[in-house]
């Protein structure tokens, strides 16, 4: 079958442009190609930026920002459509002549954009098959399937389920879809969601992401070609604000250091990539594995020859001085830490590991060896008062 995998554009006040590479779609494309399907990726999140009207549900912000925001924390001075416009997307969808359209819906605030892509797909031909996956879908599959624009949803790891779903579609729905976990579909006049049960046990068995389907020049950190890198999946912590356990499960599953370094070598040789952003949910959860990987990176590439980052954030509770030193030698210049809140009660209610004093120690050790620190706080959580949020900002 011919499959078009789509990352929709987004509408927001800002876009984190250096973190838009659809690596999940590239993983899925590689698996589908291995099963004999013809696959293309349409990344609609180009660097185009068009000013649009602020949506009604966000109009309350006008009371707080009556003039253009000029503060150091400038976020809300304009509302934009980031990426291809709808007409261009329509033309690309028509030109693809795909049998199945796989649409990523990773973030709840952007689900409307994913549905608009689905509407455009169906507008061209109501019989076209739309499959939707991503973090938002795994969190609310029933809600997503309420839209008649979506024919199927895939929960959890798409690499495990999409090949079987395509086989079901190709055979005209004659196989037993009820036996396939992590799939949402319609039958007998209602929506059915098969509960998610399985996860990929051996991540080394996955083919490398099909980066050849992406434009390598589109994804850069500074002026360097960059790519995201996933070295593990799953996180045992279960923080209340995080959906990782719904998508990747609560068990920590790791790739071998040798397999990861082989991917990095392939990226450098085939795409001239020297900047790698590790997107794991909990990169240093297994400290010994992290040490082995960082040592192998140093042995393979030398010190200072790569640019490494982990912008998804690292738990400071899973760091120590030795790891920080290895990270610096391997190519890290900055560490991104998930601080969450200065209030211990809020951290406990969010089931977040680590103490404020432990955070301060890691920041101090990082500074001593020349690593910059970026810390992530979460403001506006249930039960969090304005003084608590202010104290968090002051603390940082």
ZABAGU-485119 format. One record per residue (C-alpha): residue number from 1; residue in three letters; x, y, z. Coordinates in Angstrom, 2 decimals. Example, Ala and Ser with C-alpha at 12.3 -4.5 7.8 and 13.67 -1.06 7.14 Angstrom:
! residues 2
+-----+------+---------+---------+---------+
: seq : type :    east :   north :      up :
+-----+------+---------+---------+---------+
:   1 :  ALA :   12.30 :   -4.50 :    7.80 :
:   2 :  SER :   13.67 :   -1.06 :    7.14 :
+-----+------+---------+---------+---------+
This chain:
! residues 396
+-----+------+---------+---------+---------+
: seq : type :    east :   north :      up :
+-----+------+---------+---------+---------+
:   1 :  UNK :    0.00 :    0.00 :    0.00 :
:   2 :  UNK :    1.04 :    3.61 :   -0.47 :
:   3 :  UNK :    1.15 :    5.46 :    2.83 :
:   4 :  UNK :    1.61 :    9.18 :    3.52 :
:   5 :  UNK :    2.66 :   10.02 :    7.08 :
:   6 :  UNK :    1.89 :   13.60 :    8.06 :
:   7 :  UNK :    3.08 :   15.99 :   10.75 :
:   8 :  UNK :    0.49 :   18.81 :   10.75 :
:   9 :  UNK :    1.30 :   22.51 :   11.10 :
:  10 :  UNK :    0.61 :   24.15 :   14.45 :
:  11 :  UNK :   -1.08 :   27.35 :   15.60 :
:  12 :  UNK :    0.42 :   29.00 :   18.66 :
:  13 :  UNK :    2.21 :   32.05 :   20.01 :
:  14 :  UNK :    5.62 :   30.50 :   19.40 :
:  15 :  UNK :    7.28 :   27.43 :   17.93 :
:  16 :  UNK :   10.33 :   25.56 :   19.21 :
:  17 :  UNK :   11.70 :   25.20 :   15.70 :
:  18 :  UNK :   14.78 :   23.15 :   16.65 :
:  19 :  UNK :   12.56 :   20.39 :   18.10 :
:  20 :  UNK :   10.12 :   19.75 :   15.25 :
:  21 :  UNK :   11.77 :   16.80 :   13.50 :
:  22 :  UNK :    9.12 :   14.02 :   13.21 :
:  23 :  UNK :   11.40 :   11.21 :   14.34 :
:  24 :  UNK :    8.47 :    9.03 :   15.36 :
:  25 :  UNK :    7.13 :    9.15 :   11.81 :
:  26 :  UNK :   10.61 :    8.29 :   10.50 :
:  27 :  UNK :   10.70 :    5.22 :   12.76 :
:  28 :  UNK :    7.23 :    4.20 :   11.59 :
:  29 :  UNK :    8.18 :    4.76 :    7.94 :
:  30 :  UNK :   11.22 :    2.49 :    8.29 :
:  31 :  UNK :    9.11 :   -0.34 :    9.72 :
:  32 :  UNK :    6.42 :    0.04 :    7.05 :
:  33 :  UNK :    9.04 :    0.03 :    4.29 :
:  34 :  UNK :   10.46 :   -3.17 :    5.74 :
:  35 :  UNK :    6.95 :   -4.66 :    5.37 :
:  36 :  UNK :    6.90 :   -3.76 :    1.68 :
:  37 :  UNK :    4.83 :   -0.57 :    1.76 :
:  38 :  UNK :    5.60 :    2.60 :   -0.20 :
:  39 :  UNK :    5.97 :    5.43 :    2.31 :
:  40 :  UNK :    6.43 :    9.20 :    2.19 :
:  41 :  UNK :    6.58 :   11.75 :    5.01 :
:  42 :  UNK :    4.95 :   15.18 :    4.73 :
:  43 :  UNK :    6.33 :   17.46 :    7.43 :
:  44 :  UNK :    4.03 :   20.47 :    7.36 :
:  45 :  UNK :    5.95 :   22.29 :   10.09 :
:  46 :  UNK :    8.14 :   24.31 :    7.77 :
:  47 :  UNK :    9.74 :   27.56 :    8.86 :
:  48 :  UNK :    6.88 :   29.57 :    7.36 :
:  49 :  UNK :    5.10 :   31.81 :    9.87 :
:  50 :  UNK :    1.80 :   33.57 :    9.18 :
:  51 :  UNK :    0.06 :   35.94 :   11.59 :
:  52 :  UNK :   -3.53 :   34.84 :   12.34 :
:  53 :  UNK :   -6.41 :   35.98 :   14.56 :
:  54 :  UNK :   -6.28 :   35.01 :   18.22 :
:  55 :  UNK :   -8.86 :   32.26 :   18.83 :
:  56 :  UNK :  -11.85 :   33.07 :   21.02 :
:  57 :  UNK :  -10.81 :   30.69 :   23.79 :
:  58 :  UNK :   -7.58 :   32.68 :   24.27 :
:  59 :  UNK :   -9.14 :   36.15 :   24.00 :
:  60 :  UNK :   -8.90 :   36.62 :   27.79 :
:  61 :  UNK :   -5.15 :   37.22 :   27.33 :
:  62 :  UNK :   -5.89 :   40.61 :   25.78 :
:  63 :  UNK :   -6.66 :   41.94 :   29.27 :
:  64 :  UNK :   -3.13 :   41.03 :   30.38 :
:  65 :  UNK :   -1.36 :   42.05 :   27.16 :
:  66 :  UNK :   -3.16 :   45.21 :   25.93 :
:  67 :  UNK :   -0.04 :   46.21 :   23.96 :
:  68 :  UNK :    2.72 :   44.18 :   22.35 :
:  69 :  UNK :    4.64 :   42.19 :   24.94 :
:  70 :  UNK :    8.14 :   43.66 :   25.39 :
:  71 :  UNK :    9.16 :   41.71 :   28.50 :
:  72 :  UNK :   12.21 :   39.40 :   28.71 :
:  73 :  UNK :    9.73 :   36.50 :   28.91 :
:  74 :  UNK :    8.01 :   37.57 :   25.70 :
:  75 :  UNK :    5.58 :   34.89 :   24.54 :
:  76 :  UNK :    2.20 :   36.36 :   23.81 :
:  77 :  UNK :    2.80 :   39.24 :   21.41 :
:  78 :  UNK :    1.35 :   37.48 :   18.36 :
:  79 :  UNK :   -0.54 :   34.36 :   17.32 :
:  80 :  UNK :    0.69 :   32.47 :   14.27 :
:  81 :  UNK :    0.20 :   29.57 :   11.90 :
:  82 :  UNK :    3.56 :   27.79 :   11.77 :
:  83 :  UNK :    4.12 :   25.74 :    8.63 :
:  84 :  UNK :    2.49 :   25.10 :    5.27 :
:  85 :  UNK :   -0.85 :   26.79 :    4.67 :
:  86 :  UNK :   -3.96 :   24.66 :    4.15 :
:  87 :  UNK :   -4.01 :   25.15 :    0.36 :
:  88 :  UNK :   -0.43 :   23.94 :    0.02 :
:  89 :  UNK :   -1.19 :   20.95 :    2.23 :
:  90 :  UNK :   -4.24 :   20.14 :    0.09 :
:  91 :  UNK :   -2.11 :   20.15 :   -3.06 :
:  92 :  UNK :    0.51 :   17.90 :   -1.46 :
:  93 :  UNK :   -2.14 :   15.45 :   -0.25 :
:  94 :  UNK :   -3.69 :   15.22 :   -3.70 :
:  95 :  UNK :   -0.30 :   14.75 :   -5.37 :
:  96 :  UNK :    0.63 :   11.89 :   -3.02 :
:  97 :  UNK :   -2.09 :    9.54 :   -4.34 :
:  98 :  UNK :   -1.77 :    7.62 :   -1.08 :
:  99 :  UNK :   -4.06 :    4.78 :   -0.03 :
: 100 :  UNK :   -3.72 :    5.51 :    3.68 :
: 101 :  UNK :   -3.00 :    8.82 :    5.43 :
: 102 :  UNK :   -1.32 :    8.56 :    8.84 :
: 103 :  UNK :   -1.65 :   11.79 :   10.83 :
: 104 :  UNK :    0.34 :   12.55 :   13.96 :
: 105 :  UNK :   -1.45 :   14.24 :   16.86 :
: 106 :  UNK :    1.18 :   14.57 :   19.56 :
: 107 :  UNK :   -0.07 :   17.52 :   21.62 :
: 108 :  UNK :   -3.61 :   18.19 :   22.80 :
: 109 :  UNK :   -3.51 :   21.97 :   22.06 :
: 110 :  UNK :   -2.72 :   21.15 :   18.41 :
: 111 :  UNK :   -5.28 :   18.40 :   17.87 :
: 112 :  UNK :   -7.51 :   20.81 :   15.94 :
: 113 :  UNK :   -4.76 :   21.17 :   13.33 :
: 114 :  UNK :   -4.54 :   17.38 :   13.00 :
: 115 :  UNK :   -8.32 :   17.21 :   12.48 :
: 116 :  UNK :   -8.12 :   19.93 :    9.83 :
: 117 :  UNK :   -5.59 :   17.85 :    7.90 :
: 118 :  UNK :   -7.98 :   14.90 :    8.20 :
: 119 :  UNK :  -10.81 :   17.09 :    6.89 :
: 120 :  UNK :   -8.75 :   18.06 :    3.86 :
: 121 :  UNK :   -7.94 :   14.38 :    3.21 :
: 122 :  UNK :  -11.64 :   13.46 :    3.30 :
: 123 :  UNK :  -12.62 :   16.53 :    1.28 :
: 124 :  UNK :  -10.65 :   15.14 :   -1.64 :
: 125 :  UNK :  -12.30 :   11.72 :   -1.31 :
: 126 :  UNK :  -14.54 :   10.66 :    1.58 :
: 127 :  UNK :  -13.40 :    7.05 :    1.08 :
: 128 :  UNK :   -9.77 :    7.80 :    1.90 :
: 129 :  UNK :   -8.47 :    6.06 :    5.02 :
: 130 :  UNK :   -7.29 :    8.27 :    7.89 :
: 131 :  UNK :   -5.28 :    6.72 :   10.73 :
: 132 :  UNK :   -4.28 :    8.93 :   13.65 :
: 133 :  UNK :   -1.62 :    8.30 :   16.29 :
: 134 :  UNK :    0.56 :   10.17 :   18.75 :
: 135 :  UNK :    0.54 :   11.14 :   22.41 :
: 136 :  UNK :   -2.83 :   12.89 :   22.36 :
: 137 :  UNK :   -4.41 :    9.87 :   20.68 :
: 138 :  UNK :   -3.01 :    7.50 :   23.31 :
: 139 :  UNK :   -4.42 :    9.72 :   26.07 :
: 140 :  UNK :   -7.90 :   10.17 :   24.55 :
: 141 :  UNK :   -8.56 :    7.55 :   21.86 :
: 142 :  UNK :  -12.32 :    7.58 :   22.43 :
: 143 :  UNK :  -12.48 :   11.34 :   22.03 :
: 144 :  UNK :  -10.44 :   11.24 :   18.83 :
: 145 :  UNK :  -12.64 :    8.52 :   17.34 :
: 146 :  UNK :  -15.73 :   10.64 :   17.96 :
: 147 :  UNK :  -14.75 :   12.59 :   14.86 :
: 148 :  UNK :  -16.06 :   11.01 :   11.64 :
: 149 :  UNK :  -12.90 :   12.28 :    9.95 :
: 150 :  UNK :  -10.83 :    9.58 :   11.70 :
: 151 :  UNK :  -11.22 :    5.94 :   10.64 :
: 152 :  UNK :   -8.70 :    4.29 :   12.99 :
: 153 :  UNK :   -6.48 :    5.27 :   15.90 :
: 154 :  UNK :   -3.21 :    3.64 :   16.94 :
: 155 :  UNK :   -2.17 :    3.72 :   20.59 :
: 156 :  UNK :    1.33 :    3.34 :   21.98 :
: 157 :  UNK :    4.13 :    2.32 :   19.63 :
: 158 :  UNK :    2.94 :    2.56 :   16.03 :
: 159 :  UNK :    5.79 :    0.36 :   14.80 :
: 160 :  UNK :    4.16 :   -2.57 :   16.60 :
: 161 :  UNK :    0.60 :   -2.03 :   15.29 :
: 162 :  UNK :    0.53 :   -0.12 :   12.03 :
: 163 :  UNK :    1.80 :   -3.00 :    9.82 :
: 164 :  UNK :   -1.00 :   -5.25 :   11.10 :
: 165 :  UNK :   -3.58 :   -2.50 :   10.67 :
: 166 :  UNK :   -2.49 :   -1.93 :    7.06 :
: 167 :  UNK :   -2.76 :   -5.66 :    6.44 :
: 168 :  UNK :   -6.31 :   -5.57 :    7.86 :
: 169 :  UNK :   -7.20 :   -2.62 :    5.60 :
: 170 :  UNK :   -5.63 :   -4.26 :    2.52 :
: 171 :  UNK :   -7.72 :   -7.39 :    3.07 :
: 172 :  UNK :  -10.90 :   -5.38 :    3.23 :
: 173 :  UNK :  -11.43 :   -5.85 :    6.94 :
: 174 :  UNK :  -11.75 :   -9.62 :    6.75 :
: 175 :  UNK :   -9.20 :  -10.37 :    9.51 :
: 176 :  UNK :  -10.03 :  -10.13 :   13.23 :
: 177 :  UNK :   -9.12 :   -6.61 :   14.31 :
: 178 :  UNK :  -10.56 :   -7.19 :   17.79 :
: 179 :  UNK :   -7.52 :   -9.35 :   18.58 :
: 180 :  UNK :   -5.06 :   -6.52 :   17.90 :
: 181 :  UNK :   -4.31 :   -4.48 :   21.02 :
: 182 :  UNK :   -3.91 :   -0.70 :   20.91 :
: 183 :  UNK :   -6.25 :   -0.10 :   17.96 :
: 184 :  UNK :   -9.43 :    1.99 :   17.79 :
: 185 :  UNK :  -12.03 :    1.34 :   15.09 :
: 186 :  UNK :  -15.73 :    1.34 :   14.29 :
: 187 :  UNK :  -17.91 :   -1.75 :   14.07 :
: 188 :  UNK :  -21.58 :   -2.53 :   14.63 :
: 189 :  UNK :  -22.44 :    1.15 :   14.76 :
: 190 :  UNK :  -20.11 :    2.05 :   17.63 :
: 191 :  UNK :  -16.50 :    2.84 :   18.48 :
: 192 :  UNK :  -14.26 :    0.12 :   19.87 :
: 193 :  UNK :  -10.92 :    0.76 :   21.58 :
: 194 :  UNK :   -8.73 :   -2.31 :   22.09 :
: 195 :  UNK :   -6.75 :   -1.70 :   25.30 :
: 196 :  UNK :   -2.99 :   -1.24 :   24.99 :
: 197 :  UNK :   -1.17 :   -4.33 :   26.25 :
: 198 :  UNK :    2.16 :   -4.80 :   24.48 :
: 199 :  UNK :    5.36 :   -2.81 :   24.01 :
: 200 :  UNK :    8.44 :   -3.52 :   21.90 :
: 201 :  UNK :   10.76 :   -5.63 :   24.05 :
: 202 :  UNK :   14.02 :   -5.39 :   22.07 :
: 203 :  UNK :   14.50 :   -1.86 :   20.72 :
: 204 :  UNK :   17.70 :   -2.92 :   18.92 :
: 205 :  UNK :   15.53 :   -4.93 :   16.52 :
: 206 :  UNK :   13.88 :   -1.77 :   15.15 :
: 207 :  UNK :   15.27 :   -0.49 :   11.85 :
: 208 :  UNK :   16.93 :    2.91 :   11.97 :
: 209 :  UNK :   14.54 :    5.82 :   11.33 :
: 210 :  UNK :   14.00 :    6.55 :    7.62 :
: 211 :  UNK :   15.77 :    9.91 :    7.72 :
: 212 :  UNK :   16.19 :    9.70 :    3.94 :
: 213 :  UNK :   12.51 :   10.67 :    3.73 :
: 214 :  UNK :   13.23 :   13.94 :    5.55 :
: 215 :  UNK :   15.05 :   17.04 :    4.33 :
: 216 :  UNK :   18.23 :   17.05 :    6.43 :
: 217 :  UNK :   18.75 :   20.77 :    5.86 :
: 218 :  UNK :   15.44 :   21.55 :    7.58 :
: 219 :  UNK :   16.60 :   20.41 :   11.01 :
: 220 :  UNK :   19.49 :   22.36 :   12.48 :
: 221 :  UNK :   20.82 :   23.45 :   15.85 :
: 222 :  UNK :   22.57 :   26.70 :   15.13 :
: 223 :  UNK :   24.09 :   26.14 :   11.70 :
: 224 :  UNK :   24.77 :   22.44 :   12.20 :
: 225 :  UNK :   22.65 :   19.66 :   10.77 :
: 226 :  UNK :   20.90 :   17.98 :   13.67 :
: 227 :  UNK :   18.68 :   15.05 :   14.46 :
: 228 :  UNK :   16.77 :   13.72 :   17.41 :
: 229 :  UNK :   17.99 :   10.48 :   18.95 :
: 230 :  UNK :   16.02 :    8.03 :   21.08 :
: 231 :  UNK :   18.22 :    5.75 :   23.19 :
: 232 :  UNK :   15.50 :    4.33 :   25.45 :
: 233 :  UNK :   11.73 :    4.21 :   25.86 :
: 234 :  UNK :    9.47 :    4.21 :   28.88 :
: 235 :  UNK :    9.75 :    5.82 :   32.31 :
: 236 :  UNK :    8.93 :    4.20 :   35.67 :
: 237 :  UNK :    8.30 :    7.46 :   37.54 :
: 238 :  UNK :    4.68 :    8.10 :   36.54 :
: 239 :  UNK :    4.71 :   11.87 :   37.21 :
: 240 :  UNK :    1.14 :   13.15 :   37.36 :
: 241 :  UNK :    1.60 :   15.75 :   34.61 :
: 242 :  UNK :    3.32 :   13.40 :   32.13 :
: 243 :  UNK :    1.74 :   11.12 :   29.53 :
: 244 :  UNK :    4.87 :    9.08 :   28.76 :
: 245 :  UNK :    3.60 :    5.99 :   30.60 :
: 246 :  UNK :    0.43 :    5.99 :   28.47 :
: 247 :  UNK :    2.44 :    5.90 :   25.24 :
: 248 :  UNK :    5.67 :    4.08 :   26.05 :
: 249 :  UNK :    4.72 :    2.24 :   29.22 :
: 250 :  UNK :    6.10 :    2.34 :   32.74 :
: 251 :  UNK :    9.01 :   -0.06 :   32.18 :
: 252 :  UNK :   12.40 :    1.35 :   31.18 :
: 253 :  UNK :   13.48 :   -0.26 :   27.90 :
: 254 :  UNK :   16.93 :    0.52 :   26.60 :
: 255 :  UNK :   18.88 :    0.25 :   23.38 :
: 256 :  UNK :   22.41 :   -1.08 :   23.55 :
: 257 :  UNK :   25.20 :    1.53 :   23.42 :
: 258 :  UNK :   26.64 :   -0.19 :   20.31 :
: 259 :  UNK :   23.34 :    0.10 :   18.43 :
: 260 :  UNK :   23.00 :    3.79 :   19.33 :
: 261 :  UNK :   26.54 :    4.63 :   18.22 :
: 262 :  UNK :   26.00 :    2.77 :   14.94 :
: 263 :  UNK :   23.00 :    5.02 :   14.31 :
: 264 :  UNK :   25.07 :    8.10 :   15.07 :
: 265 :  UNK :   27.78 :    6.95 :   12.68 :
: 266 :  UNK :   25.17 :    6.35 :    9.98 :
: 267 :  UNK :   23.76 :    9.84 :   10.53 :
: 268 :  UNK :   27.17 :   11.41 :   10.18 :
: 269 :  UNK :   28.11 :    9.40 :    7.11 :
: 270 :  UNK :   24.81 :    9.62 :    5.21 :
: 271 :  UNK :   23.57 :   13.07 :    6.26 :
: 272 :  UNK :   26.62 :   14.93 :    7.64 :
: 273 :  UNK :   24.87 :   15.25 :   11.01 :
: 274 :  UNK :   27.04 :   16.24 :   13.97 :
: 275 :  UNK :   24.39 :   17.54 :   16.43 :
: 276 :  UNK :   22.26 :   15.02 :   18.32 :
: 277 :  UNK :   19.37 :   15.87 :   20.64 :
: 278 :  UNK :   18.53 :   12.92 :   22.92 :
: 279 :  UNK :   14.75 :   12.83 :   23.31 :
: 280 :  UNK :   14.43 :   10.05 :   25.89 :
: 281 :  UNK :   11.83 :   10.32 :   28.61 :
: 282 :  UNK :   14.48 :    9.40 :   31.20 :
: 283 :  UNK :   17.92 :    9.25 :   29.57 :
: 284 :  UNK :   19.98 :    8.63 :   32.73 :
: 285 :  UNK :   17.50 :    6.40 :   34.63 :
: 286 :  UNK :   19.99 :    3.54 :   34.27 :
: 287 :  UNK :   23.17 :    5.38 :   35.22 :
: 288 :  UNK :   25.48 :    2.50 :   34.35 :
: 289 :  UNK :   24.05 :    2.25 :   30.83 :
: 290 :  UNK :   24.38 :    6.02 :   30.41 :
: 291 :  UNK :   28.04 :    5.84 :   31.46 :
: 292 :  UNK :   28.75 :    3.03 :   28.98 :
: 293 :  UNK :   27.05 :    4.94 :   26.18 :
: 294 :  UNK :   28.85 :    8.20 :   26.89 :
: 295 :  UNK :   32.21 :    6.41 :   27.11 :
: 296 :  UNK :   31.55 :    4.67 :   23.79 :
: 297 :  UNK :   30.63 :    8.00 :   22.17 :
: 298 :  UNK :   33.91 :    9.47 :   23.42 :
: 299 :  UNK :   35.90 :    6.45 :   22.21 :
: 300 :  UNK :   34.22 :    6.54 :   18.78 :
: 301 :  UNK :   34.03 :   10.26 :   18.01 :
: 302 :  UNK :   36.60 :   11.75 :   20.35 :
: 303 :  UNK :   36.01 :   14.64 :   22.74 :
: 304 :  UNK :   34.32 :   17.80 :   21.50 :
: 305 :  UNK :   33.64 :   16.56 :   17.96 :
: 306 :  UNK :   29.88 :   16.23 :   18.41 :
: 307 :  UNK :   27.25 :   18.60 :   19.76 :
: 308 :  UNK :   24.99 :   16.77 :   22.18 :
: 309 :  UNK :   21.89 :   17.93 :   24.02 :
: 310 :  UNK :   18.85 :   16.51 :   25.81 :
: 311 :  UNK :   16.27 :   19.26 :   25.43 :
: 312 :  UNK :   13.43 :   17.01 :   26.49 :
: 313 :  UNK :   14.90 :   17.30 :   29.97 :
: 314 :  UNK :   16.87 :   15.07 :   32.33 :
: 315 :  UNK :   15.87 :   14.14 :   35.87 :
: 316 :  UNK :   18.41 :   15.68 :   38.24 :
: 317 :  UNK :   17.59 :   12.79 :   40.59 :
: 318 :  UNK :   19.34 :   10.51 :   38.09 :
: 319 :  UNK :   22.55 :   12.55 :   37.70 :
: 320 :  UNK :   25.86 :   12.66 :   39.54 :
: 321 :  UNK :   29.24 :   14.28 :   39.13 :
: 322 :  UNK :   30.71 :   11.41 :   37.11 :
: 323 :  UNK :   27.85 :   11.46 :   34.61 :
: 324 :  UNK :   28.07 :   15.24 :   34.25 :
: 325 :  UNK :   31.79 :   14.99 :   33.51 :
: 326 :  UNK :   31.22 :   12.29 :   30.87 :
: 327 :  UNK :   28.43 :   14.35 :   29.30 :
: 328 :  UNK :   30.76 :   17.35 :   29.02 :
: 329 :  UNK :   33.50 :   15.25 :   27.42 :
: 330 :  UNK :   31.07 :   13.60 :   24.99 :
: 331 :  UNK :   29.79 :   16.93 :   23.64 :
: 332 :  UNK :   27.21 :   18.42 :   26.01 :
: 333 :  UNK :   27.54 :   22.16 :   26.60 :
: 334 :  UNK :   24.19 :   22.55 :   28.37 :
: 335 :  UNK :   22.09 :   20.30 :   30.57 :
: 336 :  UNK :   18.30 :   20.69 :   30.61 :
: 337 :  UNK :   16.87 :   19.80 :   34.02 :
: 338 :  UNK :   13.27 :   19.16 :   34.99 :
: 339 :  UNK :   12.89 :   21.25 :   38.16 :
: 340 :  UNK :    9.05 :   21.47 :   38.16 :
: 341 :  UNK :    8.54 :   23.46 :   41.37 :
: 342 :  UNK :   10.40 :   24.83 :   44.38 :
: 343 :  UNK :    7.50 :   23.71 :   46.59 :
: 344 :  UNK :    8.05 :   20.22 :   48.00 :
: 345 :  UNK :    4.30 :   19.72 :   48.41 :
: 346 :  UNK :    3.70 :   20.38 :   44.73 :
: 347 :  UNK :    6.52 :   18.03 :   43.73 :
: 348 :  UNK :    5.09 :   15.31 :   45.94 :
: 349 :  UNK :    1.57 :   15.78 :   44.60 :
: 350 :  UNK :    2.98 :   15.53 :   41.08 :
: 351 :  UNK :    4.91 :   12.38 :   42.15 :
: 352 :  UNK :    8.14 :   14.00 :   41.00 :
: 353 :  UNK :   11.38 :   12.46 :   42.39 :
: 354 :  UNK :   14.18 :   14.59 :   43.80 :
: 355 :  UNK :   14.60 :   17.37 :   46.35 :
: 356 :  UNK :   15.42 :   21.04 :   46.01 :
: 357 :  UNK :   18.80 :   20.55 :   47.69 :
: 358 :  UNK :   19.64 :   17.72 :   45.25 :
: 359 :  UNK :   18.80 :   20.05 :   42.36 :
: 360 :  UNK :   21.09 :   22.76 :   43.76 :
: 361 :  UNK :   23.97 :   20.26 :   44.10 :
: 362 :  UNK :   23.68 :   19.14 :   40.46 :
: 363 :  UNK :   23.52 :   22.74 :   39.22 :
: 364 :  UNK :   26.64 :   23.61 :   41.25 :
: 365 :  UNK :   28.55 :   20.55 :   40.00 :
: 366 :  UNK :   27.57 :   21.35 :   36.42 :
: 367 :  UNK :   28.79 :   24.93 :   36.78 :
: 368 :  UNK :   32.12 :   23.78 :   38.22 :
: 369 :  UNK :   32.92 :   21.75 :   35.08 :
: 370 :  UNK :   31.64 :   24.40 :   32.65 :
: 371 :  UNK :   28.18 :   23.11 :   31.80 :
: 372 :  UNK :   25.37 :   25.63 :   31.43 :
: 373 :  UNK :   22.02 :   24.74 :   32.99 :
: 374 :  UNK :   18.51 :   25.24 :   31.65 :
: 375 :  UNK :   15.77 :   24.40 :   34.15 :
: 376 :  UNK :   12.12 :   23.64 :   33.38 :
: 377 :  UNK :    9.38 :   24.74 :   35.77 :
: 378 :  UNK :    5.67 :   24.04 :   35.47 :
: 379 :  UNK :    3.31 :   26.84 :   36.47 :
: 380 :  UNK :   -0.43 :   26.60 :   36.98 :
: 381 :  UNK :   -0.69 :   23.02 :   38.21 :
: 382 :  UNK :   -3.75 :   22.05 :   40.30 :
: 383 :  UNK :   -3.37 :   23.36 :   43.84 :
: 384 :  UNK :   -0.49 :   25.67 :   42.92 :
: 385 :  UNK :   -0.92 :   29.23 :   44.20 :
: 386 :  UNK :    0.64 :   32.39 :   42.75 :
: 387 :  UNK :    3.15 :   32.73 :   45.66 :
: 388 :  UNK :    4.31 :   29.14 :   44.98 :
: 389 :  UNK :    4.88 :   29.91 :   41.31 :
: 390 :  UNK :    6.68 :   33.16 :   42.15 :
: 391 :  UNK :    8.93 :   31.34 :   44.60 :
: 392 :  UNK :    9.82 :   28.80 :   41.89 :
: 393 :  UNK :   10.86 :   31.60 :   39.51 :
: 394 :  UNK :   12.87 :   33.36 :   42.22 :
: 395 :  UNK :   14.55 :   30.09 :   43.17 :
: 396 :  UNK :   15.69 :   29.51 :   39.61 :
+-----+------+---------+---------+---------+
